[in-house]
Amino acid sequence: MKKFQLQFQPEYLNQSKYGSITAPVFFDWGDRQFPELGWSDFPVDIVEWWLNALSKMILENRDEGELSFMDGPHLIRLYRTSDTNFEFVCINRVPDMASIDLIEETEFVRNVDLGVLCSELLKTAQNIVFSCEKRNYQSKELDLLRESIKHFKNIVIN
């Protein structure tokens, strides 16, 4: 299994005059990244979504979930393959030229250990909050992320 990391690059963190917080955040297996190396998105929002999606999978013992990105046509489908392992299906949605629909194209598939996924997600979420606080950034989304971190910790630590 390739080494898995959730990359967040706080040195590029920026808050717009409208309050949106952006920075590079992407999944990294060493030899492949998704959506791509240095992908910039809205880390406060999407990591909060991801914490909630994984929390729901764990609490409700679901075998399937999704990790969405705010920017771009990217999506990760999670499939539980065992009690401790998930299959990550990295998907790009592209326009179907024959209709107005989007077609999902699998870019690649990787397996990720649940413990590693939880650890990486929690570490990244905490790093995002710390980095935003260090810059005195404030937003309702940041407050939601703080709450989701607390909730997620209660699930994975217990």
N, C-alpha and C positions, 0 to 999 in steps of 0.2 A: 504494500500500500504506500503510495506517495505521501510525503509529508504535507499536511494540510494546515493552512493558516488563513485567517481572515485579516487582510491588510487594511489598515487605516493610516493615512499619512497626515497627521495633525499640522505639520508645517505649512500645509496648503489650505488650512481651514479658513473660511471666509464667511462673514455674515453680510448680506446685502442690506441696502437701506430699507428694504421691505421686510427684513427679518429672516429671510431664508438662509440656512446654513449649508454650505457646500464644502466638499473635500473629496479626495480620492478614497474610495472604499471598494474592495474587490476580493474575490476568493482566489487563493493561490495554492497550487499543488507543486510548485517548483518548476515543472516543465510546461504547465498550462495555467492560465489565469482566466477568470470569468467575472464580468463580461470581457475585460481585457486589462492588461497591465496599466496601472495608473487611472483606471476608470473613475471619473468624478461624478458624484451624485449628491443626494441629500442624506448624509449619514445618520443624522438625528432621527429622521422620519423612518428610513428603511430598516435601520437596526432595531428600532422600536417595534416595527411590524414583524421582523424576524423573531425577536424574543417572544412575541405573542403567538406567532404561528407554531414555534417549537414548544412553547408552554402548552398549547392546546393539544399538540400531538402526544406529549408526555402524559398530561393529566387525563385525557380521554382515550389513551391507548390507541390512537389512530395510526394507521399504516401509511398514510399519505398526507402530504402538505405542500405548500408553495412558499417560496421566498421571492418576492417581487422587487423590482427596481423601479424607482420613480422615473428616471430618465431612460430613454431607449426602449427597444423591444425585447428586453431580456427577462428571463424567468428561470428559476430553479425549481424543479419538482423533486420533492423528497419522498423516497419510498423506504419504509422500514424493511430491512432484509433479515434482521434478527433482533434480539432484545437490545443489542449494543451496537448495531451497525445500520447506517443509512446509505442508500444509493442516491447520489446527486445526479440528476439529469439536467444538464445545462442547455437551455433552449433559447433560440432567437426566433422571434415572430416576424415574418416577412409578408408583405402584401401578396395576395394571390391576384395575378394579372387578369384572371378570368372573372373575378368577382370583387366585392368590397371587403371580403373576409381576409383574415390573417392566417397564414399557414405556419405551424410550428415546426422548426427544423432543429433537431438535436445536434448541438455542436460537439459535445462529448459527455461521457458518463464516468463518474468516479465514486468509489466507496469511501465513506467517512465514519469513523468511530464516534458514537454518540457522546462519550465523555470528552473527546477532543473538540467536537462541535460545540458542546455546551461551554467548555472552557474558553474557546476562541471567541465565541459570541459574547459571553459575559465580560471578558477582558477588553474586547473592542468597545462594547457599550460603556464600560467604566472609563476607558480612555477618552472616548468622545465627550462624556460629561466633564471630566477633568479638564480637557483641552478647551472646552467652551467656557467653563468657569474661570479658567486662567485668563481668558480674554474678555471676561465680563459680558459674555453673550447671554442673552435671556430670550426665551420664547416659550409659548405654551407647549410646543413639541418637545422641548428639552425637559419640561416638567413631566410630561407623559413618559419620556424615556426613563427618567429617574424612578417613577412608579413601576414601570415594567421591569426594571433591574431588580427592585425589591421583590416583586412577585416571582420573577424567574429564580432568584436566589432561594426563596422559600421552597420552590419546587425541586430544584436540583440538589440542594443541600440536605433536604429531608428524604 
